[in-house]
Amino acid sequence: MQLMAKVKQIYCGKEENFNDYKREIYKTSYRKKPIKNGEILEVDKFGFLNDTQSEKEHHGGIDKAVCIYSQKYYSFFKEKYDFNLPECAFGENFTILDLDDSEICLGDQFKCGEVVFEVSQPRRPCWKISSILNIPNLTAIVAKESKTGFYFRVIKPGKLKARDDLILISRKYPKLTIEFINDSIYNARDNADNIIEILKSPKLADAFRISLKKRLENRSFGLEEFQLD
């Protein structure tokens, strides 16, 4: 049976000014709007043409063209933490059904309409998750629970229709799930062998690879980087 991720919703957004609960006003493209079902969207190597990324030193680019998050995790955070999260709470472009980070592997290629996407790295949770949702420590919780979501790069640009399914067409690294990579970084201590194995994959995004090499050299693993809000 062909592996498929059903798309619940696609979101795109523009840059805006946002004033959070404790920081000054900043620019962000985090808060995205739902795309009408059936609408035709064009995708180039940087993602959806009608989507915007802010702070491009941290977001967007070829290896982080499109962000994906599983609907399963909305239910998880409600059941375990009683978080009532709104749609697109994590600033994702795709909210997917059926699959989650334990079932998505580095280098997986998915076809959607004319477009071919490839999994490039886990999403690295940033402080804006807590800031925009006004939930202290949520960023650290997302990392600790290994429920970060992930990024696509675009292998073949083209057009797709909102709510078209994501169909798996290639898998070369079945061990390197997004969950495995996250656990190796955030929730394991004696994990150098795992990190070395992850670094061997040519599909890993360049910037993420550099960061992971530094972690390996410094034996810097765990959640210390996530300051408590």
Residue pairs with C-beta under 8 A, 6 or more apart in sequence:
2 167
2 168
3 99
3 103
3 167
3 168
3 171
4 98
4 165
4 166
4 167
4 168
5 94
5 96
5 97
5 98
5 99
5 104
5 110
5 165
5 166
5 168
6 96
6 97
6 98
6 165
6 166
7 94
7 95
7 96
7 97
7 112
7 162
7 163
7 164
7 165
7 166
8 71
8 95
8 96
8 97
9 34
9 35
9 87
9 88
9 94
9 95
9 162
9 163
10 34
10 35
10 41
10 48
10 93
10 94
10 162
10 163
11 32
11 33
11 34
11 35
11 87
11 88
11 92
11 93
11 94
11 95
12 32
12 33
12 35
12 41
12 48
12 50
12 51
12 52
12 93
13 29
13 30
13 31
13 32
13 33
13 51
13 52
13 91
14 29
14 52
15 27
15 28
15 29
15 52
15 54
16 27
16 28
16 29
16 31
17 25
17 26
17 27
18 25
18 26
18 27
18 28
18 30
18 31
18 131
18 132
19 25
20 26
20 131
20 132
20 134
21 131
21 134
22 131
22 229
23 131
27 54
27 55
28 54
28 55
28 128
28 132
29 51
29 52
29 53
29 54
29 59
29 91
30 54
30 91
30 128
30 132
31 88
31 91
31 132
32 51
32 88
32 91
32 92
32 93
34 87
34 88
35 41
35 162
36 162
37 162
37 163
38 161
38 162
38 163
39 161
39 162
40 159
40 160
40 161
40 162
41 48
41 49
41 50
41 159
41 160
41 161
41 162
42 48
42 49
42 157
42 158
42 159
43 49
43 65
43 66
43 115
43 154
43 157
43 158
43 159
43 160
44 154
44 157
45 62
45 65
45 153
45 154
45 157
46 60
46 61
46 62
46 65
46 154
47 53
47 60
47 65
47 66
47 93
47 154
48 66
48 93
51 93
53 59
53 60
53 61
53 64
58 126
61 207
62 153
62 154
63 120
63 121
63 151
63 153
63 205
63 206
63 207
63 208
64 120
64 121
64 151
64 153
64 205
65 151
65 152
65 153
65 154
66 93
66 94
66 117
66 151
66 152
66 154
67 90
67 91
67 92
67 93
67 94
67 123
67 149
67 150
67 151
67 152
68 92
68 93
68 94
68 96
68 104
68 149
68 150
68 151
68 152
69 90
69 92
69 94
69 95
69 96
69 123
69 149
70 95
70 96
70 97
70 99
70 100
70 101
70 147
70 149
71 95
71 96
71 97
72 97
72 100
73 100
73 147
73 149
74 85
74 89
76 145
76 147
77 83
77 85
77 141
77 147
78 84
78 85
81 141
83 135
83 138
85 133
86 133
87 95
88 95
89 133
90 123
90 129
90 142
90 149
91 128
91 129
91 132
92 149
94 166
96 166
100 147
100 179
101 122
101 146
101 147
101 148
101 149
101 150
101 177
101 178
101 179
101 182
102 177
102 178
102 179
103 177
104 119
104 150
104 177
104 178
105 119
105 171
105 173
105 174
105 175
105 176
105 177
105 178
106 119
106 120
106 121
106 173
106 176
106 177
106 178
106 181
106 198
106 201
106 203
106 204
107 118
107 119
107 170
107 171
107 172
107 173
107 176
107 201
107 203
108 118
108 119
108 168
108 170
108 171
109 116
109 117
109 118
109 119
109 155
109 168
109 169
109 170
109 171
110 116
110 117
110 118
110 119
110 152
110 166
110 167
110 168
110 169
111 117
111 166
111 167
111 169
112 160
112 164
112 165
112 166
112 167
113 158
113 159
113 160
113 161
113 164
114 156
114 158
114 159
114 160
115 154
115 156
115 157
115 158
115 159
115 160
116 154
116 155
116 156
116 169
117 152
117 153
117 154
117 155
117 166
118 152
118 153
118 154
118 155
118 203
119 150
119 151
119 152
119 178
119 203
120 150
120 151
120 152
120 153
120 203
120 204
120 205
120 208
121 150
121 151
121 181
121 204
121 205
121 208
122 148
122 149
122 150
122 151
122 178
122 181
122 182
122 208
123 148
123 149
123 150
123 151
124 148
124 208
124 211
125 139
125 140
125 142
125 143
125 148
125 226
126 139
127 139
127 227
127 229
129 135
129 138
129 139
129 142
130 136
130 137
130 138
130 139
130 229
136 228
136 229
137 228
137 229
138 229
139 226
139 229
140 223
140 226
140 228
142 148
143 182
143 186
143 223
143 226
144 186
144 187
144 223
146 179
146 182
146 183
146 186
146 187
148 178
148 182
149 178
150 178
151 205
153 205
172 203
173 201
173 203
175 197
176 197
176 198
176 201
180 194
181 198
184 191
184 194
184 195
184 198
184 221
185 195
185 212
185 215
185 221
186 221
186 222
186 223
187 222
188 194
188 221
189 221
189 222
191 221
192 216
192 219
195 212
195 215
195 216
196 216
198 204
198 212
199 209
199 212
199 213
199 216
204 212
214 220
215 221
